[in-house]
Amino acid sequence: MKLVIADDHPLFRMGLKYALTNQGFDVVAEASDGVSALDACRTLKPDAALLDIKMPGMTGIEVCERLRMTHPSVVSVLITTFAEPAIVQAARTAGARGYVSKETDPESLARQLRDIVAHPEIDYLPQVEVPRLTPREAEVLPLLAQGFSNKEIAKSLGVSPDTVKDHLARLYAKLDAGDRTQAVSRARSIGLLH
């Protein structure tokens, strides 16, 4: 299987190439940024591109999107240390077929890559659960994100501050958040706030 690997950390990239070559993969190119990765994929037409999410020039997700439009036969797989829900959702929209952790051992990584490339119709990205908000909670959340106080939210929505407090308590529970900042951060990470 022909692979292009892209990561902006040279030592990690070298180790990845070594590990995958020992697992029987043909690493046809290495790239340190998204633009180089895209160029390598366009020129060499590998079976898959293993892309770090955060790279200079163009992110791995942006590379996925370009490949989906111009070279859909190249299977895009993201490799990263974390899978924030917003990133997973963006990757899915961009056309990534899978996600592997940088903490995976070489044998598991090779097995996952082979599965993803052999079955491109299967979504190998983690599933993101987005809580359902009531219409009122959906009105409260953006005001919360704008930094409104309970009194300001109450005035804006024409309800009492106690009612706002109840809505916030339910929002915190749904978002598994302990305070306003955490609630806003988690809502953004799962796509409830843009």
N, C-alpha and C positions, 0 to 999 in steps of 0.2 A: 504494500500500500504506500503510495507516494504522499508525503506530508510536507506542508510548509509550517514552520513554527515561528511564532512572533512573541517576543517578550523584550522589554527594554532593559532587563537586567542581564548582562552578558554571562555571568557565572551560572545563573539559573538556566538560561537558554542553552548553554553548553552542556549542563548536566541533563537537561531534558532531551537534547539531541542524543547524547550518549546512551541514556536509558532506553529511548525508543528504538535506536539503531540496534541495541542488544536484544530488543524484543521483536526484531524482524521488520521494522518499518524502514522505508527509504526516505530519509529526510532530504528533500531536494533543494530546500532553501531555508535560511534563517533570516529573520528580520528583527530590527530593533525598534521599529516604529510602524504605525498603521499604514502609512503610504507605501513603504517598502514591501510590507506584507501583501498589500493589494496588487502591487506591480508584479511580485513574484507569482501570485496566484494567476494573474492574467497571462503571464508569459509561460509558466510551466504547467498550468492546468493540473494541479495535484488532485488526489482523491479527497483530501481534507485539509483544512487549515485550522491549526490549533493556536488560538489567539488569546493573549492576555487582554483583559478588559481595559486597563488603564495604560495607555501608551501615548507617547508624544505624537503630534501631528494629526492622528486620527485614532479614535478608540477602537477596541476590538469590536464593539457593537456597531460602530459606523462601517467598519470593514465588512462585517456580516451583511449589512444592508446593501452595500455596493455589490458584493458578490451575489446576493440573491437576485439583484436586478440584471447583472451583466454575465455572471457565470454560475447559474443555479446548480450546475452539476458538482461544484465544489461544496463539500459538506463543511459548514462552519461549526466549530466547537470552541467554547470559551473555557479558559483555564484561569482560575482566580482563587483567592484565599477566602472570599466571603460571597454569599449569595443573598444580598439584600433584595427584598421583594420588588422594589422599583427597578432594580437592575435586571432581575430575572424577567420581569414583564417587558422591559425595553428590548432585551435580547430576543425574546420570543417574537415580538413585533418585527424586529430586524431580520428574522429568519434563521437565527442560530438553531442548530439541531440538538445541541447538548451542552452540558456544563460538567467540568471535572475540577476537582479540588487540587490545589497545589500540594496538599498534604497527602495525596494518594500515593501508594507505593507503585513502582514501575509495572508490576504484573497487573495490578488492578487497572491502572491507567491504560495499558495496552488492551486489556479486555474491554474496557468501556469504549475506547476509540473504535475497536473492531465492531462492536455492537451498534454504535451510532452510525457508522458508515454503511454497515450491512443492512440496516433498517432505517433509512432516512425518513420514512413515513411516520415513525414513532417519535413523539416529543420526549426527549430525555432531560428536559429542564425541570427543576423542582417546581412543584405546584404551589401557587401563592393563594392563600385564603384571605379574601377581602371581606371584612364584616359588613353586614347590611345595616345601613343607618336609616332611622326614621326620617321623614321629611324635615322635621324640626331639628334633629341632630345634624342633618346635612346643611341647615341654615346656620346653626351655631358654630360648626367647625371652621368655616372660613373667617368668621369674625374673631374666633379664638386665635387663629393663625395671624390675623392682623394686629393682635396685641390688645384687643378690646377687653376692658374689665367686665366683670359680671354685670355691673350696673349699666354699662354702655351696651352690652349685648341685650340686656332686658329692655332698655329703652328703644333700641333699634328694631327689636322684634315685637314690641308691645306686650311684653309679659313681665311677670314679677322676677326679681333677682333670685327668689327661692326656686322658681320654675327653671331658671337658667342653671342653678346649682344642681338640680335633679338631672337635667339634660347632660351636664358635664360629667356627673358621676357615672351615668350610663355610657357616655363616650369613653371615659377612662377605662371602664371595665371592658368594653368591646375592643379597645386598642391595647389592652394590657399595659396601661400607662399609669404612672404614679402622680404625675403633675401635668401642667399645661404644656411645658416645653416638650416633654416626652410624648404627649398625645399628638402634638403638631408634627414632631419629627417622624413618629411612626405612621401617621396618616399620609405624610409625604412619601415615605418609603414604599407604601403599598398602593400609591396612586390615587388616594382619596383627595389629595390636594395637588394642584399643579402650579 
